[in-house]
Amino acid sequence: MATHAPLVVLGGGPGGYAAAFLAADLGMPVTLVERDERLGGTCLLRGCIPSKALLHVGRVLAEAREMEAWGIHFDRPKIDIDVVRGRKEKVIATLTGGLAQLAKRRNVTVIHGNARFTNSTTLEIAAAGAPTQTLTFDHCILASGSRPAKIPAFDLPTPRVMDSTKALEMADVPASLLVIGGGYIGLEMGTVYAELGSRVSVVELTDTLLPGADRDLVKPLQQRLEKLFEKIHLRTKVTKLEDRGESIRVHFEGPEGPSTHEFSRVLVAVGRRPNSDGIGLENTQVVVSAKGFVEVDGQQRTADPRILAIGDVCGEPMLAHRASHQGKVAVEALHGEPAMFAPRAIPAVVFTDPEIAWAGLTEHEAAAEGRSVEISRYPWAASGRAQALGRTEGMTKILVDPETDRVLGVGMVGPGAGELVAEGTLAIEMGCSARDLSETIHPHPTLGETVAFSAENYFGLATEIYRPRSDAAAK
């Protein structure tokens, strides 16, 4: 069976369906090919959405515990893990069902199956119980995404060793859990399991959690996790895993020498790798880097004039909102519009408790580049809203060009930081100055005020804290 489609989108994740839906809205006939039985990709089916649903459960449990400081005491919660799992699946089903309906209403043809390029204009699609389908196309937008990275030595044939996908299935709440990797995936899942009752430990090879994030943002989170988790092992390497049947024996090498511990389950969260292999790209002119990323230009075009690529498969940061934006750029480019993917800032959020978020230039990057910046920090201890919430550990910071007062970067840590970072991202994208932020009237009392207050603090004019006027303010 052979068919032809003017435009094929390969992958039904946030980038893929965003591209397919926009193409349809612009009047382009489009076919969406997805290997899973449902649309949504990793983000919706086994990533962003289910993890945030479970983090919400964990946050409610934490808030009930924190209310004791107000003299309000709740009985110890009873957790029915089957109901928790079912509710998570209901969230996924609702959203995937909505995507299917949107595809149908837009007349997007959806084909489910594993696709492979046989040349630059042809895909072979295989689905269980069905004959192989040949699909030719004029253009293809590759949106194949990524998958959890694996360490062969840790890939034991036991359900007690999990990747992030298995961890989200919530088979049970283990008595103890070791998370290998102190990045955002490991810390988010560690938080979920700890709040549900597991004794969680984390091991990280570097000297800090969340390598690459600014240290002042990580510090409040690490202090909270040191209380929530049983142990955080930094500068420590896992050298071996042993399946002991009822547990996993883990061998460590750290600052205090070698040691051995046993855990009910182990989560290996050491990053993700692009899905550029096994799909026949070698049969096209697409160029793939040594790290497995498909190389693209500013319009998401690859070296093959018939194929474009978006999302995780074409580089970092591997974020759903980056993929969605790139998908729209790719479609607009094919539609003949002067589209270009050239954002000044791509926000990143770690949905732990507290949340960490940043956009634009980070302090770590500025130091590495030897770039001169002014940094203004506003502690949430000076925020009336944070005091009312009992969450004063947070902070908002801005990085400013001392010559122009232009906002180059924003960062924040605290509850709801992921919601607050959008304003900072817009400020960077629009080329706003610190004065623009400080003179924008924010509602009181809110955590959002801290964005404006950090700008006021840059000029030494913040009301709730005292900081002598900077040289920039005197200009």
N, C-alpha and C positions, 0 to 999 in steps of 0.2 A: 504494500500500500504506500503510495507516494503522493504528497501534497506540496503545495508551494505557499509561502507566506511572505509578503513584502518585508515585514519586520517581525523578527523573533526575539523574545526576551527569555534568556536561559537562566531561570532561577526566580522563585516566587517569594523572596524575602522582602524586607522594607525597601531596598533599592529596586528590585525587580518589579514588584507590583506598582510602585510609584511611577516607574518608567512606562510600564504597560498602560496604566490608567491615563497618564498624561497623553501618551501617543493616541489613545482612543479618543480622548477629549479633543485632540487637534485634528481628528478625522482620518487618522492613519490606521489601516487594517493591521491588527497586531495579534500575534499568537504568543501565549505565555506557556513555557514548558517548565514543569516543576516535578522533581523526583518524588517528593512526599505526596501523600494522598490529600493533604490540605495545604492551602496557601498560608504564608506567614513567615516561612524560613526559620532559621535558628532563633532569631530574636523573639518571635512570637511563640514558637512551639517548644523550645527548650533553652531559652536564654533570658533576654531582657524582661519579658512580661511575667512568666512564671516566677522568676527570682524576685521581682518586685512585689508580686502578690504574697509570697512567703515572707519577705522582709516586712511587709505591713503587719502580718501576724506577729512577727517577732517584736515589732515596735509597740504593738498594743500590750503584749505581755510585759515589756519593759516599763511602759507608762503605768500599768497597774501596780507594779513593784515600786515605782518612784513616788506614787501617791502617798506612800507611808510617811513621807516627810511632811505631808499636810494633815497627818492624823487620820487618813482614810486607809483602812486595811481590808484587803480582799482575801478570800480563802485561796488556798493553793489551787491553781488552775488544773482542770482535768483535760488532757489533750487526746482527742480521738484522731489519730493520724490518718485513718481512712477518710474521715470527713474533710480534714484539711486537704488531703490529696484530691478528693473529689471536687472541692470548691475551686482549687487551682485549675483543674481540668475544665471546669465549667467556664472559667474566665477565658481560657484558651479557645474552647469551642465557640463561645459567643463571638469572639473576634474573628476567628477563621471563617465562621459562617457568614459574618458580615462581609468579609473580603470576597467570598464566593458569590454573594449576591451582587456586590459592586461590579465584579468582573462580568457577570451575566447582563446586568443592566447597561454596561458599556459595550456590550457585544465583543468582548475580548474572548478569543478562543483559548481554552485552557486544555493542555495536554499533560497528563501525568505519566512519568516514566523517567528512566535514566537515559540521558542524552550524551552523544559522543560525536565530535566533529570527524567526518570522513574527508572533508576538504573545506575550503574557505566559504563554500556556499551550501553545504549539506550537513544535516544532522541525522544520525540514526537514533531512534528512540525505542528503548526496550521496556516493556512493562510486563509484570508477572501475568501469565495466562493469556497474553495477547501477542499477535505477530509483530515483529519488528516493523516500525514505521519509518519511512524516509521522508524527511522534511527539508525542502530546499528553501532558500531565502535570499533576499536582496541584501539585507543587513541583519546583523545579530548583535544584541546588547548582552554581553556576558555578565551575569550577576550571580555567580556560583557560590559566593560567600566563603566561609572558613569553617574549621572544625577544631576541637581541642587538640593541642599538641600532645604527643605521647613520648615517654621515655621508655625505650624497649626494655630496659632492666626492671622497670616498675610495672610492666604490662603482664601481671600475673593472671592466670585463668581462674579468678575468683571474684564473686560479686562484692567482696569486702574491699577491693581496690576499685575506686570509682573515678570517672572523669566528671566534669560539670554536668553533663547530660544525665548521667546516672544519679548524681547527687540530687538533682531536681525532681527525680521520680519519687523520692521520699519513700523508699521501701520500708523504712523504719526510722526510729530515733535511736541511734546507737549509744551505748553507755559512754563510749569514748571515741573521739574522731581526731585524726591527725590531718591537717591541711598542709600539703607540700606546695609552697609558693605563697609569698606575701603580697601578691598583686590584688587587683580589685575583685576578681572572680573568687579567689580563695577567701578573702576577708568577708565578702558578702555572704557566701554560703556558710562560712564559719559562724557568722553572726546568727544566721537562721537556726542552725543546729544548736548553738549554745543557748539561745532563748527557748528552744523547745525542750532543753534538758540535757543535751550531750555535754560531756567534759571535752572541750575543744582545745587542741594545741596547734600552733602554727610553726612551721620551720621555713626560714628564708635564708638564702645563700648570702645576700648582701647584709650591710650593717643597718638597714632600716626597712620598715614596711613601705609598700607602695614606692619602689624605686622610680625616680624620675619626677615625682611630685615634690613640691616645695616642702622643706622640713617643717616650717612653722605651721603649715596646714595639717601635716601628718601628726604632729605632736599631740594635739587634743584627742584625736582618734586613738592613737596608740595608748595613751593614758587610760582611756575608757576600756579598750580591749584588754589591757593588762588585768583589769578587774573582772571582765566578763569571761575571758578565756582562762584556762588552767595554766597554760605556759606559752610564751612566745620565744622561740629559739632563733636568734639572729646570728649571722656569720657562721651558719651551721649547714652542713651538707648531709643529705641522706645518701648513704653508700649502698644500702641493700634492704630489700623487703623480703620477708619470709612468710609464706602462708602456713599458719599453725592450726588451721581448721577453724577454731573458734575465735581466732584473733590473727592480727598481722604483727609480726615482730619487725621492728624498724631499727636499723643500725645508723647511728649519728656520728659525725665528726664535727666537733665545735671547738670553741675557745678553751673549754675545760677538758678536751680530749675526747676519745671515743666513748660512746654509751649506747645502751640498748633499751628500748621501751616497747610495750605491746599496746595495741589499740584495736577496738572493735571494728573500725573501718578506717580507711585512708582515702583522702581525696587528693588526686594529683591535679593541680591547677597551675600549670607552668606556661600558660599562654595558648595562643591559637595559631594555626597555620592555614594558608590560603588553599582553597579547593581548585587548584590549577592543574593538578595531575589526574591522570585517568580519564580525561574527557576529550582526548584527541587533539589537543592544541598543537602537537607536533606535526599534524597534518595541515596546518595553516601557516600563515606568515607571522602570527602573533609571537612577540618576543617575551620570554619569561626570564626574570632575573634569577640569580643564584639562590635567593631566598624564596623563590616560588611565586613572586608577585608578577602579574601581567603589567608590562610597561605601557603607559598611556600618555597622551598629551593633555593640554588644557581643556579640550573638548571631549575627553574620554576616548579618543580614537587610538586604536592600537596600530602596530606596524602593518597590519592587514587592513586594507581599505574597506573591507566588508564587515569588520568586527570592531565593536567598541567594548569597553569593560568598565564596570563600576563597583564600588563597595570594597569589601574585605579582600577580594581576589586581586585588587590592584594597588594595595599598599595600606599603610597606617596613616592615621589612627583607625583601628577597626571599630567603627561606631555606626550604628544604624542610621542616625540622622545625617552622617556624611554620605552614606550610600544613597539615601533618598534624594539628597540634593544633587549628587552626581548623576543619578538616574534621570532627573529632569533636565540637567544640562545636556546629557547625551541625546535625549529625544529632541530638544530644541535645536541642537546642532544638526541633527538629521533633517529637521523640518526647515532648515535654511536660515535659522535665526543666529545672530552673533553671540551665542551663549559661550560662557567660559567659566570653568570652575577655578576661582581665584579668591577664596574667602580670606579676609584678614584674621579671622578667628574661628576655630571650631571648638565649641564647649565640650568639656569632659566632666563626667560626674561619677563619683564613687558612692553608691547608695548604701553605705554603712550607716552606723549610728554613733557619732554624728556623720552627716554627709560631707563629702569634700567635692568642690567644684572649681574649675578654673577655665579661663579662655584667654587666647592671645599669648603674649610673651610671659613666661614664668621667670621667677627670680633665678631658678637653676639655669635656665637657658641664657639669661642675661649675663650671668657670671661666666658661663662657658664661652660666650661670644665676646667677652670683654666689653660689653655694652654699658654705657652710662645711663642709669635710670634713677629716679627718685621713687622710693617706696613709702607709702602711707598705710599704716595698719590701724584699724579701729576695733578695739576689743568689745565683744558683746557684753562684757560685764557692765559697760556703760549704757547698754540698751535697756530701756524700761520693759520692752516686750520680752527680751531674753530673761530678765529678772523675774517677770511674772510667770514665765514658763519653767523657771528653775533650770535653764540651760545657758549658763553664762560662760561656758568654756569656748564658745565660738569666736570667730574673728573674720573681718572682711579687710581685704587689702587691695590696693591698686598700684600698678606700676605706671609711672608717668615719665614722658620725655622731658627732661629739665629745661630744654631749649624752647619747646613749643607748648608745654603743658598738656600735650595730647596723651590720652589714655592708651597705653600700649598693652596692658594686661590686667586682668582681675582674678582674684582668688578668694575663696571663702570656705570656712569649715563651720558646721553647725547644722541643726535640724532645718530641713528645707533649703539647704544651700543649692541643691539642684534646680529649684524653682527660681532662686534669686539670680543665678548666673546669667540668665537670658538678658537681663537689662545691661549687664556689663558687656556681653557679647555684642549687643546692638550698639553700645557706645563705641566700641572698638571699630565695628564695621562702618559706622557713620563718621568716624574720625573725630569724635567728640573730645573736648578738652576737659580737664578736671573741673574747670569753672562751669561747664555745661552741666555736669553731674551735680555739683554743689548747689546750683541755682534751680534745679528741678525740684519742685515741691513734692515731697513724699508724704503719704498718709502716716499719721502717728496714732497709736504706737504700733510699729511693725518692724519686723526684721529687715525689710527692704530699705528702711531708713539708713541702715548702716552703709549702704552703697554711697549715698549722698554724704553721710558723715565722714566716710573715709576720704572723700574729696575735700571736704571742709578741713579735715585734719591735715591734708597736704599743704594747705595755705596757713595752717596754724590758727584756724578760726572755728574749730569744733566747739560746740557749746558744752557738752557733757564731759569732755576731757580737756586737760591743759597740755598744750604743746607750743613752745615758742615758735613764732612765725619763721618760716623757711625763707631762704634766699629767693625761691621762686615767687613767694607771695609779695615780695618787695618790688618785683618788676613792674 
